[in-house]
Amino acid sequence: MLENRQNGRITGVKDIKSFDEKEILLFTQAGKLVIKGEQLHVKQLDLEKGEVDLEGKVDSLTYLSKNTDNRDESLFRRMFR
């Protein structure tokens, strides 16, 4: 649930891949989720419950398609052969 684009809780979270003040990348039960905004902060992470609490101005929430995931993995694998 996101309140006034400022504070929110994301559920179904399996892990956090990366985060900074402009972008948070999460692995969720529904796929990769990219949260973009300003002054973003992860306030709390509870992987047992699958929840992330965040604060900051949220500009967008985008789920990446499975095709995008496969291309990322192939590129990553090619880099380290």
PyMOL Python script that loads the backbone (N, CA, C, O; Angstrom):
from pymol import cmd

cmd.read_pdbstr("""\
ATOM      1  N   MET A   1       0.844  -1.166   0.000  1.00  0.00           N
ATOM      2  CA  MET A   1       0.000   0.000   0.000  1.00  0.00           C
ATOM      3  C   MET A   1       0.895   1.237   0.000  1.00  0.00           C
ATOM      4  O   MET A   1       1.848   1.326   0.775  1.00  0.00           O
ATOM      5  N   LEU A   2       0.587   2.162  -0.855  1.00  0.00           N
ATOM      6  CA  LEU A   2       1.370   3.390  -0.978  1.00  0.00           C
ATOM      7  C   LEU A   2       0.505   4.568  -0.533  1.00  0.00           C
ATOM      8  O   LEU A   2      -0.610   4.743  -1.025  1.00  0.00           O
ATOM      9  N   GLU A   3       1.012   5.365   0.386  1.00  0.00           N
ATOM     10  CA  GLU A   3       0.270   6.508   0.912  1.00  0.00           C
ATOM     11  C   GLU A   3       0.848   7.809   0.376  1.00  0.00           C
ATOM     12  O   GLU A   3       1.993   8.150   0.674  1.00  0.00           O
ATOM     13  N   ASN A   4       0.073   8.528  -0.405  1.00  0.00           N
ATOM     14  CA  ASN A   4       0.458   9.842  -0.927  1.00  0.00           C
ATOM     15  C   ASN A   4       1.816   9.848  -1.624  1.00  0.00           C
ATOM     16  O   ASN A   4       2.546  10.837  -1.560  1.00  0.00           O
ATOM     17  N   ARG A   5       2.148   8.756  -2.280  1.00  0.00           N
ATOM     18  CA  ARG A   5       3.420   8.624  -3.010  1.00  0.00           C
ATOM     19  C   ARG A   5       4.636   8.826  -2.113  1.00  0.00           C
ATOM     20  O   ARG A   5       5.731   9.079  -2.614  1.00  0.00           O
ATOM     21  N   GLN A   6       4.468   8.721  -0.809  1.00  0.00           N
ATOM     22  CA  GLN A   6       5.572   8.997   0.111  1.00  0.00           C
ATOM     23  C   GLN A   6       6.016   7.769   0.900  1.00  0.00           C
ATOM     24  O   GLN A   6       7.209   7.467   0.934  1.00  0.00           O
ATOM     25  N   ASN A   7       5.114   7.074   1.516  1.00  0.00           N
ATOM     26  CA  ASN A   7       5.430   5.923   2.358  1.00  0.00           C
ATOM     27  C   ASN A   7       4.642   4.730   1.860  1.00  0.00           C
ATOM     28  O   ASN A   7       3.522   4.876   1.369  1.00  0.00           O
ATOM     29  N   GLY A   8       5.231   3.545   1.986  1.00  0.00           N
ATOM     30  CA  GLY A   8       4.493   2.385   1.532  1.00  0.00           C
ATOM     31  C   GLY A   8       5.084   1.078   1.993  1.00  0.00           C
ATOM     32  O   GLY A   8       6.202   1.014   2.505  1.00  0.00           O
ATOM     33  N   ARG A   9       4.298   0.034   1.796  1.00  0.00           N
ATOM     34  CA  ARG A   9       4.720  -1.326   2.109  1.00  0.00           C
ATOM     35  C   ARG A   9       4.475  -2.176   0.870  1.00  0.00           C
ATOM     36  O   ARG A   9       3.394  -2.152   0.282  1.00  0.00           O
ATOM     37  N   ILE A  10       5.500  -2.925   0.489  1.00  0.00           N
ATOM     38  CA  ILE A  10       5.407  -3.859  -0.621  1.00  0.00           C
ATOM     39  C   ILE A  10       5.404  -5.256  -0.018  1.00  0.00           C
ATOM     40  O   ILE A  10       6.237  -5.567   0.833  1.00  0.00           O
ATOM     41  N   THR A  11       4.469  -6.105  -0.453  1.00  0.00           N
ATOM     42  CA  THR A  11       4.403  -7.475   0.046  1.00  0.00           C
ATOM     43  C   THR A  11       4.786  -8.450  -1.065  1.00  0.00           C
ATOM     44  O   THR A  11       4.846  -8.081  -2.238  1.00  0.00           O
ATOM     45  N   GLY A  12       5.041  -9.681  -0.686  1.00  0.00           N
ATOM     46  CA  GLY A  12       5.431 -10.698  -1.657  1.00  0.00           C
ATOM     47  C   GLY A  12       6.888 -10.594  -2.067  1.00  0.00           C
ATOM     48  O   GLY A  12       7.279 -11.108  -3.115  1.00  0.00           O
ATOM     49  N   VAL A  13       7.693  -9.934  -1.247  1.00  0.00           N
ATOM     50  CA  VAL A  13       9.105  -9.697  -1.572  1.00  0.00           C
ATOM     51  C   VAL A  13       9.946 -10.914  -1.185  1.00  0.00           C
ATOM     52  O   VAL A  13       9.847 -11.430  -0.072  1.00  0.00           O
ATOM     53  N   LYS A  14      10.773 -11.356  -2.129  1.00  0.00           N
ATOM     54  CA  LYS A  14      11.695 -12.467  -1.871  1.00  0.00           C
ATOM     55  C   LYS A  14      13.089 -11.961  -1.511  1.00  0.00           C
ATOM     56  O   LYS A  14      13.770 -12.555  -0.675  1.00  0.00           O
ATOM     57  N   ASP A  15      13.517 -10.859  -2.146  1.00  0.00           N
ATOM     58  CA  ASP A  15      14.858 -10.327  -1.899  1.00  0.00           C
ATOM     59  C   ASP A  15      14.965  -8.931  -2.502  1.00  0.00           C
ATOM     60  O   ASP A  15      14.134  -8.534  -3.319  1.00  0.00           O
ATOM     61  N   ILE A  16      15.990  -8.191  -2.095  1.00  0.00           N
ATOM     62  CA  ILE A  16      16.310  -6.899  -2.694  1.00  0.00           C
ATOM     63  C   ILE A  16      17.585  -7.078  -3.498  1.00  0.00           C
ATOM     64  O   ILE A  16      18.602  -7.521  -2.965  1.00  0.00           O
ATOM     65  N   LYS A  17      17.533  -6.734  -4.787  1.00  0.00           N
ATOM     66  CA  LYS A  17      18.732  -6.836  -5.624  1.00  0.00           C
ATOM     67  C   LYS A  17      19.621  -5.619  -5.422  1.00  0.00           C
ATOM     68  O   LYS A  17      20.834  -5.752  -5.262  1.00  0.00           O
ATOM     69  N   SER A  18      19.018  -4.423  -5.430  1.00  0.00           N
ATOM     70  CA  SER A  18      19.797  -3.199  -5.243  1.00  0.00           C
ATOM     71  C   SER A  18      18.866  -2.073  -4.826  1.00  0.00           C
ATOM     72  O   SER A  18      17.653  -2.131  -5.029  1.00  0.00           O
ATOM     73  N   PHE A  19      19.473  -1.039  -4.235  1.00  0.00           N
ATOM     74  CA  PHE A  19      18.690   0.157  -3.921  1.00  0.00           C
ATOM     75  C   PHE A  19      19.612   1.343  -3.728  1.00  0.00           C
ATOM     76  O   PHE A  19      20.739   1.217  -3.248  1.00  0.00           O
ATOM     77  N   ASP A  20      19.098   2.500  -4.117  1.00  0.00           N
ATOM     78  CA  ASP A  20      19.737   3.775  -3.828  1.00  0.00           C
ATOM     79  C   ASP A  20      18.613   4.797  -3.719  1.00  0.00           C
ATOM     80  O   ASP A  20      17.441   4.422  -3.696  1.00  0.00           O
ATOM     81  N   GLU A  21      18.948   6.072  -3.652  1.00  0.00           N
ATOM     82  CA  GLU A  21      17.923   7.096  -3.434  1.00  0.00           C
ATOM     83  C   GLU A  21      17.006   7.310  -4.630  1.00  0.00           C
ATOM     84  O   GLU A  21      15.965   7.953  -4.494  1.00  0.00           O
ATOM     85  N   LYS A  22      17.368   6.783  -5.803  1.00  0.00           N
ATOM     86  CA  LYS A  22      16.549   6.988  -7.000  1.00  0.00           C
ATOM     87  C   LYS A  22      15.866   5.722  -7.502  1.00  0.00           C
ATOM     88  O   LYS A  22      14.918   5.806  -8.284  1.00  0.00           O
ATOM     89  N   GLU A  23      16.337   4.529  -7.060  1.00  0.00           N
ATOM     90  CA  GLU A  23      15.765   3.290  -7.587  1.00  0.00           C
ATOM     91  C   GLU A  23      15.946   2.137  -6.604  1.00  0.00           C
ATOM     92  O   GLU A  23      16.999   1.981  -5.985  1.00  0.00           O
ATOM     93  N   ILE A  24      14.888   1.334  -6.477  1.00  0.00           N
ATOM     94  CA  ILE A  24      14.927   0.112  -5.676  1.00  0.00           C
ATOM     95  C   ILE A  24      14.516  -1.029  -6.595  1.00  0.00           C
ATOM     96  O   ILE A  24      13.489  -0.942  -7.268  1.00  0.00           O
ATOM     97  N   LEU A  25      15.309  -2.101  -6.632  1.00  0.00           N
ATOM     98  CA  LEU A  25      15.000  -3.264  -7.453  1.00  0.00           C
ATOM     99  C   LEU A  25      14.755  -4.449  -6.532  1.00  0.00           C
ATOM    100  O   LEU A  25      15.642  -4.870  -5.791  1.00  0.00           O
ATOM    101  N   LEU A  26      13.527  -4.985  -6.590  1.00  0.00           N
ATOM    102  CA  LEU A  26      13.117  -6.081  -5.717  1.00  0.00           C
ATOM    103  C   LEU A  26      12.817  -7.333  -6.529  1.00  0.00           C
ATOM    104  O   LEU A  26      12.341  -7.249  -7.661  1.00  0.00           O
ATOM    105  N   PHE A  27      13.099  -8.496  -5.945  1.00  0.00           N
ATOM    106  CA  PHE A  27      12.606  -9.764  -6.475  1.00  0.00           C
ATOM    107  C   PHE A  27      11.339 -10.076  -5.689  1.00  0.00           C
ATOM    108  O   PHE A  27      11.382 -10.195  -4.465  1.00  0.00           O
ATOM    109  N   THR A  28      10.203 -10.210  -6.388  1.00  0.00           N
ATOM    110  CA  THR A  28       8.935 -10.497  -5.730  1.00  0.00           C
ATOM    111  C   THR A  28       8.358 -11.798  -6.271  1.00  0.00           C
ATOM    112  O   THR A  28       8.883 -12.374  -7.225  1.00  0.00           O
ATOM    113  N   GLN A  29       7.286 -12.249  -5.662  1.00  0.00           N
ATOM    114  CA  GLN A  29       6.597 -13.448  -6.132  1.00  0.00           C
ATOM    115  C   GLN A  29       6.046 -13.248  -7.537  1.00  0.00           C
ATOM    116  O   GLN A  29       5.836 -14.221  -8.262  1.00  0.00           O
ATOM    117  N   ALA A  30       5.809 -12.002  -7.930  1.00  0.00           N
ATOM    118  CA  ALA A  30       5.258 -11.693  -9.253  1.00  0.00           C
ATOM    119  C   ALA A  30       6.337 -11.322 -10.269  1.00  0.00           C
ATOM    120  O   ALA A  30       6.009 -10.997 -11.410  1.00  0.00           O
ATOM    121  N   GLY A  31       7.612 -11.361  -9.885  1.00  0.00           N
ATOM    122  CA  GLY A  31       8.705 -11.007 -10.787  1.00  0.00           C
ATOM    123  C   GLY A  31       9.517  -9.843 -10.243  1.00  0.00           C
ATOM    124  O   GLY A  31       9.328  -9.417  -9.104  1.00  0.00           O
ATOM    125  N   LYS A  32      10.422  -9.333 -11.069  1.00  0.00           N
ATOM    126  CA  LYS A  32      11.249  -8.192 -10.654  1.00  0.00           C
ATOM    127  C   LYS A  32      10.401  -6.924 -10.654  1.00  0.00           C
ATOM    128  O   LYS A  32       9.629  -6.674 -11.580  1.00  0.00           O
ATOM    129  N   LEU A  33      10.558  -6.133  -9.601  1.00  0.00           N
ATOM    130  CA  LEU A  33       9.826  -4.879  -9.455  1.00  0.00           C
ATOM    131  C   LEU A  33      10.828  -3.747  -9.317  1.00  0.00           C
ATOM    132  O   LEU A  33      11.698  -3.781  -8.447  1.00  0.00           O
ATOM    133  N   VAL A  34      10.702  -2.737 -10.183  1.00  0.00           N
ATOM    134  CA  VAL A  34      11.563  -1.558 -10.130  1.00  0.00           C
ATOM    135  C   VAL A  34      10.730  -0.393  -9.599  1.00  0.00           C
ATOM    136  O   VAL A  34       9.682  -0.061 -10.152  1.00  0.00           O
ATOM    137  N   ILE A  35      11.209   0.217  -8.527  1.00  0.00           N
ATOM    138  CA  ILE A  35      10.564   1.391  -7.940  1.00  0.00           C
ATOM    139  C   ILE A  35      11.497   2.562  -8.182  1.00  0.00           C
ATOM    140  O   ILE A  35      12.653   2.541  -7.759  1.00  0.00           O
ATOM    141  N   LYS A  36      10.991   3.594  -8.869  1.00  0.00           N
ATOM    142  CA  LYS A  36      11.805   4.779  -9.151  1.00  0.00           C
ATOM    143  C   LYS A  36      11.207   5.982  -8.452  1.00  0.00           C
ATOM    144  O   LYS A  36       9.991   6.090  -8.295  1.00  0.00           O
ATOM    145  N   GLY A  37      12.090   6.893  -8.031  1.00  0.00           N
ATOM    146  CA  GLY A  37      11.622   8.086  -7.357  1.00  0.00           C
ATOM    147  C   GLY A  37      12.776   8.931  -6.871  1.00  0.00           C
ATOM    148  O   GLY A  37      13.865   8.919  -7.444  1.00  0.00           O
ATOM    149  N   GLU A  38      12.516   9.670  -5.796  1.00  0.00           N
ATOM    150  CA  GLU A  38      13.511  10.562  -5.212  1.00  0.00           C
ATOM    151  C   GLU A  38      13.571  10.330  -3.708  1.00  0.00           C
ATOM    152  O   GLU A  38      12.550  10.097  -3.062  1.00  0.00           O
ATOM    153  N   GLN A  39      14.769  10.396  -3.168  1.00  0.00           N
ATOM    154  CA  GLN A  39      15.003  10.225  -1.733  1.00  0.00           C
ATOM    155  C   GLN A  39      14.364   8.936  -1.208  1.00  0.00           C
ATOM    156  O   GLN A  39      13.758   8.927  -0.137  1.00  0.00           O
ATOM    157  N   LEU A  40      14.506   7.848  -1.975  1.00  0.00           N
ATOM    158  CA  LEU A  40      13.947   6.562  -1.576  1.00  0.00           C
ATOM    159  C   LEU A  40      14.832   5.915  -0.513  1.00  0.00           C
ATOM    160  O   LEU A  40      16.059   5.932  -0.612  1.00  0.00           O
ATOM    161  N   HIS A  41      14.191   5.351   0.495  1.00  0.00           N
ATOM    162  CA  HIS A  41      14.900   4.664   1.571  1.00  0.00           C
ATOM    163  C   HIS A  41      14.121   3.411   1.951  1.00  0.00           C
ATOM    164  O   HIS A  41      12.894   3.442   2.046  1.00  0.00           O
ATOM    165  N   VAL A  42      14.830   2.318   2.166  1.00  0.00           N
ATOM    166  CA  VAL A  42      14.223   1.101   2.691  1.00  0.00           C
ATOM    167  C   VAL A  42      14.236   1.235   4.208  1.00  0.00           C
ATOM    168  O   VAL A  42      15.295   1.197   4.834  1.00  0.00           O
ATOM    169  N   LYS A  43      13.053   1.393   4.793  1.00  0.00           N
ATOM    170  CA  LYS A  43      12.958   1.570   6.243  1.00  0.00           C
ATOM    171  C   LYS A  43      13.067   0.244   6.971  1.00  0.00           C
ATOM    172  O   LYS A  43      13.695   0.153   8.026  1.00  0.00           O
ATOM    173  N   GLN A  44      12.444  -0.795   6.396  1.00  0.00           N
ATOM    174  CA  GLN A  44      12.443  -2.089   7.062  1.00  0.00           C
ATOM    175  C   GLN A  44      12.307  -3.188   6.021  1.00  0.00           C
ATOM    176  O   GLN A  44      11.571  -3.046   5.045  1.00  0.00           O
ATOM    177  N   LEU A  45      13.023  -4.285   6.238  1.00  0.00           N
ATOM    178  CA  LEU A  45      12.957  -5.456   5.366  1.00  0.00           C
ATOM    179  C   LEU A  45      12.705  -6.672   6.237  1.00  0.00           C
ATOM    180  O   LEU A  45      13.469  -6.947   7.162  1.00  0.00           O
ATOM    181  N   ASP A  46      11.629  -7.407   5.943  1.00  0.00           N
ATOM    182  CA  ASP A  46      11.319  -8.640   6.662  1.00  0.00           C
ATOM    183  C   ASP A  46      11.071  -9.722   5.622  1.00  0.00           C
ATOM    184  O   ASP A  46       9.956  -9.856   5.118  1.00  0.00           O
ATOM    185  N   LEU A  47      12.107 -10.497   5.298  1.00  0.00           N
ATOM    186  CA  LEU A  47      11.982 -11.524   4.266  1.00  0.00           C
ATOM    187  C   LEU A  47      11.139 -12.707   4.730  1.00  0.00           C
ATOM    188  O   LEU A  47      10.556 -13.408   3.903  1.00  0.00           O
ATOM    189  N   GLU A  48      11.065 -12.940   6.038  1.00  0.00           N
ATOM    190  CA  GLU A  48      10.206 -14.017   6.539  1.00  0.00           C
ATOM    191  C   GLU A  48       8.745 -13.724   6.221  1.00  0.00           C
ATOM    192  O   GLU A  48       7.996 -14.622   5.838  1.00  0.00           O
ATOM    193  N   LYS A  49       8.342 -12.468   6.378  1.00  0.00           N
ATOM    194  CA  LYS A  49       6.976 -12.052   6.043  1.00  0.00           C
ATOM    195  C   LYS A  49       6.858 -11.643   4.582  1.00  0.00           C
ATOM    196  O   LYS A  49       5.750 -11.549   4.052  1.00  0.00           O
ATOM    197  N   GLY A  50       8.000 -11.395   3.920  1.00  0.00           N
ATOM    198  CA  GLY A  50       7.988 -10.956   2.526  1.00  0.00           C
ATOM    199  C   GLY A  50       7.554  -9.508   2.377  1.00  0.00           C
ATOM    200  O   GLY A  50       6.840  -9.164   1.435  1.00  0.00           O
ATOM    201  N   GLU A  51       7.986  -8.651   3.312  1.00  0.00           N
ATOM    202  CA  GLU A  51       7.556  -7.252   3.307  1.00  0.00           C
ATOM    203  C   GLU A  51       8.737  -6.290   3.305  1.00  0.00           C
ATOM    204  O   GLU A  51       9.770  -6.540   3.926  1.00  0.00           O
ATOM    205  N   VAL A  52       8.556  -5.186   2.592  1.00  0.00           N
ATOM    206  CA  VAL A  52       9.516  -4.082   2.590  1.00  0.00           C
ATOM    207  C   VAL A  52       8.740  -2.800   2.852  1.00  0.00           C
ATOM    208  O   VAL A  52       7.759  -2.510   2.166  1.00  0.00           O
ATOM    209  N   ASP A  53       9.178  -2.036   3.840  1.00  0.00           N
ATOM    210  CA  ASP A  53       8.623  -0.708   4.090  1.00  0.00           C
ATOM    211  C   ASP A  53       9.579   0.302   3.485  1.00  0.00           C
ATOM    212  O   ASP A  53      10.792   0.220   3.680  1.00  0.00           O
ATOM    213  N   LEU A  54       9.025   1.256   2.747  1.00  0.00           N
ATOM    214  CA  LEU A  54       9.879   2.259   2.125  1.00  0.00           C
ATOM    215  C   LEU A  54       9.312   3.645   2.326  1.00  0.00           C
ATOM    216  O   LEU A  54       8.129   3.820   2.615  1.00  0.00           O
ATOM    217  N   GLU A  55      10.193   4.638   2.166  1.00  0.00           N
ATOM    218  CA  GLU A  55       9.780   6.035   2.239  1.00  0.00           C
ATOM    219  C   GLU A  55      10.508   6.809   1.155  1.00  0.00           C
ATOM    220  O   GLU A  55      11.542   6.377   0.646  1.00  0.00           O
ATOM    221  N   GLY A  56       9.952   7.954   0.814  1.00  0.00           N
ATOM    222  CA  GLY A  56      10.491   8.796  -0.242  1.00  0.00           C
ATOM    223  C   GLY A  56       9.412   9.044  -1.285  1.00  0.00           C
ATOM    224  O   GLY A  56       8.324   8.473  -1.204  1.00  0.00           O
ATOM    225  N   LYS A  57       9.704   9.883  -2.252  1.00  0.00           N
ATOM    226  CA  LYS A  57       8.735  10.196  -3.306  1.00  0.00           C
ATOM    227  C   LYS A  57       8.810   9.125  -4.391  1.00  0.00           C
ATOM    228  O   LYS A  57       9.841   8.971  -5.046  1.00  0.00           O
ATOM    229  N   VAL A  58       7.720   8.390  -4.580  1.00  0.00           N
ATOM    230  CA  VAL A  58       7.663   7.328  -5.582  1.00  0.00           C
ATOM    231  C   VAL A  58       7.095   7.899  -6.874  1.00  0.00           C
ATOM    232  O   VAL A  58       5.993   8.447  -6.891  1.00  0.00           O
ATOM    233  N   ASP A  59       7.861   7.766  -7.964  1.00  0.00           N
ATOM    234  CA  ASP A  59       7.415   8.225  -9.279  1.00  0.00           C
ATOM    235  C   ASP A  59       6.828   7.093 -10.112  1.00  0.00           C
ATOM    236  O   ASP A  59       5.893   7.311 -10.883  1.00  0.00           O
ATOM    237  N   SER A  60       7.377   5.868  -9.960  1.00  0.00           N
ATOM    238  CA  SER A  60       6.851   4.752 -10.755  1.00  0.00           C
ATOM    239  C   SER A  60       7.146   3.415 -10.100  1.00  0.00           C
ATOM    240  O   SER A  60       8.134   3.246  -9.385  1.00  0.00           O
ATOM    241  N   LEU A  61       6.252   2.470 -10.368  1.00  0.00           N
ATOM    242  CA  LEU A  61       6.410   1.068  -9.981  1.00  0.00           C
ATOM    243  C   LEU A  61       6.261   0.271 -11.264  1.00  0.00           C
ATOM    244  O   LEU A  61       5.228   0.365 -11.927  1.00  0.00           O
ATOM    245  N   THR A  62       7.283  -0.522 -11.636  1.00  0.00           N
ATOM    246  CA  THR A  62       7.251  -1.257 -12.896  1.00  0.00           C
ATOM    247  C   THR A  62       7.700  -2.691 -12.677  1.00  0.00           C
ATOM    248  O   THR A  62       8.766  -2.943 -12.115  1.00  0.00           O
ATOM    249  N   TYR A  63       6.868  -3.634 -13.131  1.00  0.00           N
ATOM    250  CA  TYR A  63       7.274  -5.040 -13.128  1.00  0.00           C
ATOM    251  C   TYR A  63       7.959  -5.335 -14.445  1.00  0.00           C
ATOM    252  O   TYR A  63       7.445  -4.990 -15.509  1.00  0.00           O
ATOM    253  N   LEU A  64       9.128  -5.978 -14.379  1.00  0.00           N
ATOM    254  CA  LEU A  64       9.863  -6.340 -15.584  1.00  0.00           C
ATOM    255  C   LEU A  64       9.339  -7.673 -16.101  1.00  0.00           C
ATOM    256  O   LEU A  64       9.034  -8.573 -15.319  1.00  0.00           O
ATOM    257  N   SER A  65       9.235  -7.795 -17.420  1.00  0.00           N
ATOM    258  CA  SER A  65       8.721  -9.023 -18.021  1.00  0.00           C
ATOM    259  C   SER A  65       9.744 -10.138 -17.908  1.00  0.00           C
ATOM    260  O   SER A  65      10.927  -9.888 -17.679  1.00  0.00           O
ATOM    261  N   LYS A  66       9.281 -11.366 -18.068  1.00  0.00           N
ATOM    262  CA  LYS A  66      10.190 -12.512 -18.008  1.00  0.00           C
ATOM    263  C   LYS A  66      11.194 -12.464 -19.143  1.00  0.00           C
ATOM    264  O   LYS A  66      12.327 -12.913 -18.972  1.00  0.00           O
ATOM    265  N   ASN A  67      10.815 -11.931 -20.300  1.00  0.00           N
ATOM    266  CA  ASN A  67      11.751 -11.821 -21.420  1.00  0.00           C
ATOM    267  C   ASN A  67      12.924 -10.924 -21.047  1.00  0.00           C
ATOM    268  O   ASN A  67      14.067 -11.216 -21.398  1.00  0.00           O
ATOM    269  N   THR A  68      12.649  -9.845 -20.343  1.00  0.00           N
ATOM    270  CA  THR A  68      13.709  -8.943 -19.900  1.00  0.00           C
ATOM    271  C   THR A  68      14.632  -9.663 -18.928  1.00  0.00           C
ATOM    272  O   THR A  68      15.851  -9.505 -18.997  1.00  0.00           O
ATOM    273  N   ASP A  69      14.060 -10.453 -18.020  1.00  0.00           N
ATOM    274  CA  ASP A  69      14.870 -11.198 -17.060  1.00  0.00           C
ATOM    275  C   ASP A  69      15.818 -12.145 -17.774  1.00  0.00           C
ATOM    276  O   ASP A  69      16.993 -12.225 -17.416  1.00  0.00           O
ATOM    277  N   ASN A  70      15.332 -12.861 -18.773  1.00  0.00           N
ATOM    278  CA  ASN A  70      16.163 -13.825 -19.486  1.00  0.00           C
ATOM    279  C   ASN A  70      17.310 -13.140 -20.206  1.00  0.00           C
ATOM    280  O   ASN A  70      18.426 -13.658 -20.217  1.00  0.00           O
ATOM    281  N   ARG A  71      17.059 -11.991 -20.805  1.00  0.00           N
ATOM    282  CA  ARG A  71      18.133 -11.262 -21.486  1.00  0.00           C
ATOM    283  C   ARG A  71      19.187 -10.809 -20.491  1.00  0.00           C
ATOM    284  O   ARG A  71      20.381 -10.881 -20.780  1.00  0.00           O
ATOM    285  N   ASP A  72      18.760 -10.341 -19.319  1.00  0.00           N
ATOM    286  CA  ASP A  72      19.712  -9.914 -18.294  1.00  0.00           C
ATOM    287  C   ASP A  72      20.595 -11.080 -17.859  1.00  0.00           C
ATOM    288  O   ASP A  72      21.809 -10.930 -17.727  1.00  0.00           O
ATOM    289  N   GLU A  73      19.984 -12.233 -17.640  1.00  0.00           N
ATOM    290  CA  GLU A  73      20.763 -13.380 -17.203  1.00  0.00           C
ATOM    291  C   GLU A  73      21.724 -13.825 -18.290  1.00  0.00           C
ATOM    292  O   GLU A  73      22.874 -14.146 -17.990  1.00  0.00           O
ATOM    293  N   SER A  74      21.292 -13.856 -19.543  1.00  0.00           N
ATOM    294  CA  SER A  74      22.177 -14.286 -20.626  1.00  0.00           C
ATOM    295  C   SER A  74      23.361 -13.337 -20.745  1.00  0.00           C
ATOM    296  O   SER A  74      24.496 -13.783 -20.909  1.00  0.00           O
ATOM    297  N   LEU A  75      23.111 -12.044 -20.664  1.00  0.00           N
ATOM    298  CA  LEU A  75      24.187 -11.067 -20.754  1.00  0.00           C
ATOM    299  C   LEU A  75      25.156 -11.265 -19.591  1.00  0.00           C
ATOM    300  O   LEU A  75      26.372 -11.252 -19.779  1.00  0.00           O
ATOM    301  N   PHE A  76      24.617 -11.445 -18.404  1.00  0.00           N
ATOM    302  CA  PHE A  76      25.440 -11.654 -17.223  1.00  0.00           C
ATOM    303  C   PHE A  76      26.299 -12.907 -17.388  1.00  0.00           C
ATOM    304  O   PHE A  76      27.496 -12.886 -17.098  1.00  0.00           O
ATOM    305  N   ARG A  77      25.699 -13.978 -17.847  1.00  0.00           N
ATOM    306  CA  ARG A  77      26.451 -15.225 -18.048  1.00  0.00           C
ATOM    307  C   ARG A  77      27.534 -15.057 -19.100  1.00  0.00           C
ATOM    308  O   ARG A  77      28.639 -15.578 -18.947  1.00  0.00           O
ATOM    309  N   ARG A  78      27.221 -14.330 -20.172  1.00  0.00           N
ATOM    310  CA  ARG A  78      28.214 -14.127 -21.238  1.00  0.00           C
ATOM    311  C   ARG A  78      29.403 -13.319 -20.734  1.00  0.00           C
ATOM    312  O   ARG A  78      30.535 -13.564 -21.152  1.00  0.00           O
ATOM    313  N   MET A  79      29.166 -12.373 -19.856  1.00  0.00           N
ATOM    314  CA  MET A  79      30.246 -11.528 -19.358  1.00  0.00           C
ATOM    315  C   MET A  79      31.271 -12.324 -18.555  1.00  0.00           C
ATOM    316  O   MET A  79      32.451 -11.974 -18.531  1.00  0.00           O
ATOM    317  N   PHE A  80      30.823 -13.392 -17.899  1.00  0.00           N
ATOM    318  CA  PHE A  80      31.712 -14.125 -17.003  1.00  0.00           C
ATOM    319  C   PHE A  80      32.111 -15.497 -17.526  1.00  0.00           C
ATOM    320  O   PHE A  80      32.430 -16.384 -16.734  1.00  0.00           O
ATOM    321  N   ARG A  81      32.100 -15.689 -18.830  1.00  0.00           N
ATOM    322  CA  ARG A  81      32.571 -16.949 -19.418  1.00  0.00           C
ATOM    323  C   ARG A  81      34.048 -16.945 -19.561  1.00  0.00           C
ATOM    324  O   ARG A  81      34.625 -17.922 -20.038  1.00  0.00           O
TER     325      ARG A  81
END
""", "prot")
cmd.dss("prot")
cmd.show_as("cartoon", "prot")
cmd.util.cbc("prot")
cmd.orient("prot")
